[in-house]
């Protein structure tokens, strides 16, 4: 099957660049293959064998498998064949094999241990994709020898799929070379951007060697590896990708004639002088139904499961729902195919597209699904959290399946002279169904779930399904008061039960001790699982040793549950409900001889469990509020100082070195005065998000109050490691903040201190970092004054 591709899909994000683009591709590949592997695992082996029988024997070759039609390969036919390993990446189970000039992709088992040149016997089942592949159930090494010779390949041969999955060799010019994390395991690898025959190509190279990478910039190299295609989450090809085993397969033919770091500095307003691009892109025509149109900006055409963004400067009105043709030039924007510099011709023939109703997960999976929904006309239901009219667009913030999503109506440009319609007023709390174009947010869809927005065509795309519920903020406060009263009532009731049992019989002394221990555990905020187990033990004691266990709504359980399929036979049960009537779980018990009524004992135990669960939930909420800043959702001063004291104590024993960085936002008062405190709060939130992205997982970011932030940087060797971090933190403010239609240029003053060089106590370090920060702030003011003068 010529022209088919292996199943490697990647979308480059709009903002997140080198650090995630290779990692995204690995996660997508692993998730797609996991889905195919699950489907293969549950398939009926007898059906597969019967389907295979008319085509070939189980012992086959790579060539005969590739000759199968997509329909035949989709039947998961059992195969066994021999081939030579040309590329293997164990942590992603990616394996390419070749038998002569026939080559293919194999989804390797998790325990495979292979090396290029190994001759292997592969057993598994066939699967269809852009090019047939095999999901292997076993890969056995039967020998080792030389790799098949690498064929010379041109860019045209690679982009047209003529050498898919084959080991090839090509001359290339290196444009960039970077160390990036790969796959969900974040294994370091090398990402290369190349020019082959004047076209951009990417390569993934196993391993990383920083000093060697600098030698590759602008060098002419000979690269050898297995070639495949790039695809976006619509399964549309966006480029060519080399899979290279190691840097040994990248041979430098001629080093850069000029050291990239010795090139003369170009003024920023003259950077365009170095731009050169020869555009040989051919005009393309597409056909579909208009599902979205914004005059002067673009439109979306959809044809079945395929949809495409068409960029056009035309203000000619287009009618949504009509068949149309578009002619323009294909382009790859942020990893997705689009049509640019286009003209659209509306046929005036209606062919409306029905928008399927999706859950949040189905749309957020992005590249993790077999078919992405970018630019598709879709519907989703959710609760309106907020509605905001802005200068360029109206936005409805929806809560759906526990996630926040925006439905956006973009205002037409002023050149259309169209009157701006009044924003539709939808009461906050309403349940609505929204129809619109699915737009992925600035994130790599293969690192996990991807935020998305819906573009509305008109306010008619919003349908109110249910009005706001009765449960409003005032009602919630009332319920909270009732809940607290119920909690106190339950506590009083439990103590009454304890006193009555204690005075009824001296033989229940053990029962009283257990009950007291449970209540003390609640007051001491002991783990909920431990308290629930103690309540089950109390019930067992009261019913003469009978088994007692509980199953809670969150999936946890406690107690001693009998084994066997009839474990609940003859057992009494009692629902555990909260003060508001919500279901919390169920407690079970079976009478163990002559004892007190099991039902009465379970009812009292259920009351204790209800009290324990709700006190635990309340304590967890209070604990979170005590350690995190409610505006920015990062650590607060109390949490940071506690962590700082712990690091000082640990460093005193291990002689470790760590850093404390102070960040103060410059002219934050001016932002509040000019734009209002609402924008100021959003400015603080975005600033905290940018700062957090610059730190490692082991570092800690905290808001000390107002516009002051602090970072604890663990495990540094000295001041030389803190300075690049401080510069990185300062540079993250260079990009203007877009808030509420305004563009705010932020700046920050940064100072840092090193333990133990600048201080050995909490106050000493805080004062040293604060002083360094104010020294930089004063220096910045002096420099600004000098420049203005």
FENUR-V482432 format. One record per helix or strand of 3 or more residues. SS is the DSSP state (a for helix, b for strand). FROM is the first residue (numbers start at 0). TO is the last residue. If there is no record, write none. Layout:
[[SS & FROM & TO] [SS & FROM & TO]]
This chain:
[[a & 17 & 41] [a & 44 & 52] [a & 61 & 66] [a & 69 & 72] [b & 77 & 88] [a & 89 & 91] [b & 93 & 98] [b & 101 & 106] [b & 117 & 126] [b & 132 & 143] [a & 154 & 158] [b & 166 & 181] [b & 186 & 195] [b & 198 & 205] [a & 209 & 215] [b & 219 & 230] [b & 236 & 243] [a & 246 & 248] [b & 249 & 253] [a & 259 & 261] [a & 267 & 273] [b & 282 & 293] [b & 297 & 302] [b & 305 & 310] [b & 321 & 332] [b & 335 & 349] [a & 359 & 363] [a & 365 & 367] [b & 376 & 388] [b & 392 & 399] [b & 402 & 409] [a & 413 & 415] [b & 430 & 439] [b & 451 & 454] [a & 458 & 460] [b & 461 & 465] [a & 472 & 503] [a & 505 & 522] [a & 527 & 541] [b & 547 & 551] [b & 556 & 558] [b & 571 & 576] [b & 582 & 588] [a & 597 & 626] [a & 636 & 653] [b & 657 & 664] [a & 667 & 674] [a & 676 & 692] [b & 699 & 704] [b & 707 & 712] [a & 718 & 730] [b & 736 & 738] [b & 741 & 743] [b & 747 & 754] [a & 761 & 787]]
